[in-house]
């Protein structure tokens, strides 16, 4: 990972995981780096062959491929895992707003439907 950091000019901020993927026969080493968008649990990854230790692949969240950069940003925004608690609070408020608009929309629809039903009902 240090070699990859020097090669692609990024800083390693913290180690996250070293996992063995039994089905693939590879080790996955993940760190949070200066290429990560998220504030926690970085996604900068190196894959090694479990038998030989040979490096198989790398994945950088930003800067290597534009599609990966877009995916990293969308994922981080979706999970509100950036910009700290103010952004999380903003996302929570937006969720409450959407829920409130949904409820009021159903109530307005129901009242209109009841009103039309009263107009159509014959008077005695």
C-alpha positions in Angstrom: 0.0 0.0 0.0 2.9 2.3 0.8 4.3 1.7 -2.7 0.9 2.4 -4.3 0.7 5.6 -2.2 4.0 6.8 -3.5 3.2 5.8 -7.1 -0.2 7.7 -7.1 0.8 10.5 -4.7 -1.7 10.0 -1.9 -1.4 9.7 1.9 -2.5 6.8 4.0 -4.5 8.1 6.9 -5.5 4.8 8.6 -5.7 1.1 8.1 -9.3 -0.4 7.9 -9.3 -4.0 7.1 -7.3 -7.1 6.0 -9.8 -9.7 4.8 -9.4 -13.1 3.2 -11.9 -13.7 0.4 -12.0 -17.5 0.4 -14.2 -17.8 -2.8 -11.7 -15.8 -4.8 -8.5 -16.9 -3.1 -7.4 -13.3 -2.5 -6.5 -11.0 0.4 -8.1 -7.6 0.4 -6.2 -4.8 2.3 -8.2 -1.6 2.8 -7.1 1.8 4.1 -8.6 5.3 4.4 -6.4 7.6 2.3 -6.4 11.1 1.0 -8.1 9.7 -2.1 -11.2 8.7 -0.1 -14.3 10.9 0.0 -15.8 9.3 3.2 -14.7 10.5 6.6 -14.7 6.9 8.0 -13.9 3.5 6.6 -11.9 4.3 3.5 -12.2 2.3 0.3 -8.6 2.5 -1.0 -7.9 -1.2 -1.7 -5.2 -3.6 -2.8 -5.9 -7.2 -3.7 -3.2 -9.9 -3.3 -3.2 -13.5 -4.4 -3.6 -15.7 -1.3 -1.2 -18.4 -2.5 1.7 -16.3 -4.0 1.3 -12.9 -2.3 1.4 -11.3 -5.8 -0.5 -8.0 -6.1 -3.5 -8.6 -8.4 -5.4 -5.3 -8.5 -5.8 -1.9 -6.8 -8.8 0.3 -6.4 -8.6 4.1 -5.8 -11.9 5.8 -4.9 -10.9 9.1 -6.6 -8.5 10.2 -9.3 -7.9 6.9 -11.2 -11.1 6.5 -13.2 -13.9 9.0 -13.5 -16.6 6.4 -13.0 -15.0 5.3 -9.7 -14.9 8.9 -8.6 -18.5 9.5 -9.4 -19.5 6.2 -7.7 -17.5 7.2 -4.6 -19.2 10.6 -4.3 -22.7 9.3 -4.9 -22.2 6.5 -2.3 -20.8 8.9 0.3 -23.6 11.4 -0.3 -26.2 8.7 -0.1 -24.9 7.4 3.2 -24.2 10.9 4.6 -20.7 9.7 5.4 -18.9 13.0 4.8 -18.9 16.6 6.2 -19.6 15.5 9.7 -22.8 15.8 11.8 -24.1 19.0 10.2 -24.6 17.1 6.9 -26.1 14.1 8.7 -28.6 16.5 10.4 -29.4 18.1 7.0 -30.0 14.7 5.4 -32.2 13.7 8.4 -34.2 16.9 8.1 -34.7 16.3 4.3 -35.9 12.8 5.0 -38.4 14.1 7.6 -39.5 16.7 5.0 -40.1 14.0 2.3 -42.0 11.9 4.8 -44.2 14.9 5.9 -44.9 15.8 2.3 -45.9 12.2 1.6 -48.3 12.1 4.5 -49.9 15.5 3.7 -50.2 14.5 0.0 -52.2 11.4 1.0 -54.4 13.4 3.4 -55.2 16.0 0.7 -55.9 13.3 -1.8 -58.3 11.6 0.6 -60.1 14.8 1.5 -60.6 15.6 -2.2 -61.9 12.0 -2.9 -64.3 12.3 0.1 -65.5 15.7 -1.2 -66.2 14.3 -4.7 -68.0 11.3 -3.2 -70.3 13.7 -1.2 -71.1 15.7 -4.4 -72.0 12.5 -6.3 -74.1 11.0 -3.5 -77.8 11.7 -4.0 -79.4 14.0 -1.4 -82.6 12.8 0.4 
